[in-house]
Amino acid sequence: MKRVALCIGATVILLLLAAISLPLLINPNRFRPVLESQLSKALARPVKVGDLKLALFSRGLTADDLSVADDPAFSNATFLHTKSLTLGVALWPLIRSRQLHVTELTLDQPQIDLVQSAAGNWNFSSLGGKSAAPAQRAGPPSAGLDLSVNLVKIAAGRFSFDRQNGNARARVLENVNVEIRDFSTNSVFPFNLSAKLAGGGDIQLNGRVGPINPADAAQTPAKVLVKLSGFDLAASGVGTSAGLAGLLSMNGIAASNGKTLFLNGRLKAEQWKLSKNGSPAREPVEFDFELVDDMLKNSGVLRSGQIHIGNASVTLTGTYVPDGDSAGVNMDLAGPEMPMPQLAAMLPAFGIVLPTGSSLQGGTASAKLSLAGPLEALVVAGSLGLSNTRLAGFDLGSKLSRIEKLAGIRTGPDTEIRTFTATVRLAPDGASVQDVLCVAPALGELHGAGTVSPSHVLDFKMRARLYTGGAGVAFAIEGTAANPVFRPDVKATVGQALGLRRPPRPPIHAPSH
């Protein structure tokens, strides 16, 4: 037993001596030229590797840093730079024949700058392709490198996404962690990615990618599950010039054949705001969608879209195309007979202001609108309608009774609206409202048109035709949307007195209740 113990002890001592002396016998930096050469050849980009050290107990090599050059068509800067590189290697080939067989690769804290040109090409498209810078040639040809990698990891990386010669600030992913197993350029391999979005939010991607397109790495097929949570539009700088804000979450499936991206899923928006003068909506919005995107042109088709606001449902379909640093859209929105309560909670998001202390209650709304132009200057135009609703907390009769010819009219604390229709145009320079027809059961019919400035100043020319009969009374609505002021339309009244009078029209009959 004593002899066995001595043999075991001697073996342990020999192994420890081997472990201590092996780094002295094998100079890891002898592999650096061949490593740089083979990586440069594989990526078709100049690659620089820092000082190599052998870590026997972790069965690997570590490098102080690693850098990969950018595509010269984009810049002469660095495309990728990492704080350190760890290579997992097969020890026996290393000890026996000085052959470097890489089994694992870990990039620690890499900075990767992804840039897209105006033509739609990415600076990583030429990785491994013929269009990139020629590979370096260095090191002894006899030293081989096994390029099959069982595991690739990225730890605490930072990815930036930018447009070449663009004015918009780059989109940034921070604390990026990636794991790729059974990596091969010629086959499909699984991966997962998690990251923080600069400005707030998290993203997770899980799926399969490959084979890598040798002509354009950006056109590599993929199928990915996408999960986005807490993405802060305003903090990230997306659409801030247009006043967009809100917290977005999404669950979806993305599939790409290398040229076309197919994406479907559900998007949820909370504290949603769609106007510079708006305020966050009180109700969350959910959006079921399916779109097809041309990855080279950055244009696409929203084949189906269903917006859900509580029980209200709105259809949105159309196309989008690049427009400078933004996107231009051409879409149609349709929502028939939508419950009013949920829609009323969305009005602040669009910058729509009701008279102070009032609210829309009950009934339904309908909309048929077109959305056109860049997101920063979107124009919304079409028709709106209300049916059997109530503007609670606003006495329209009392406001009209301040006009001499309409004195004595009262409707009570609320204004009942049987129907309201109008054609509208909402743009950054304000709103235009035409062909207004409002039927109030206690009053009669109101006709007219006008504008609302970005600061909610009103300028409307209206005519009231009451159930009591008469030719109608002209009046103006001025002031602000929060505090409208009703005044006689003197110009229209004078014109009528100079000969524009018409025989009194027969009275209209109040609708029965």
Secondary structure, DSSP 8 states (H G I E B T S, - for coil): -HHHHHHHHHHHHHHHHHHHHHHHHS-GGGGHHHHHHHHHHHHTS-EEE--EEEETTTTEEEES-EEEE--TTT-SSEEEEESEEEEEE-HHHHHHH--EEEEEEEEES-EEEEEE-TTS-BTTTTTTSTTS------S-TTS-EE--EEEEEEEEEEEEEEETT--S--EEEEEEEEEEEEE-TTS-EEEEEEEEETTS-EEEEEEEE-S--SS-GGG--EEEEEEEEEEEHHHHTTTGGGTEEEEEEEEEEEEE-SSEEEEEEEEEEEEEEESTT----SS-EEEEEEEEEETTTTEEEEEEEEEEETTEEEEEEEEEEEETTEEEEEEEEEEEEEEHHHHHTTGGGGT----TT-EEESSEEEEEEEEEEEGGG-EEEEEEEEEEEEEET--HHHHHTTSGGGTT----SSEEEEEEEEEEEEETTEEEEEEEEEEETTTEEEEEEEEE-TT-BEEEEEEEEETT-SS-EEEEEEEBSSSEEEEE-HHHHHHIIIII-------------
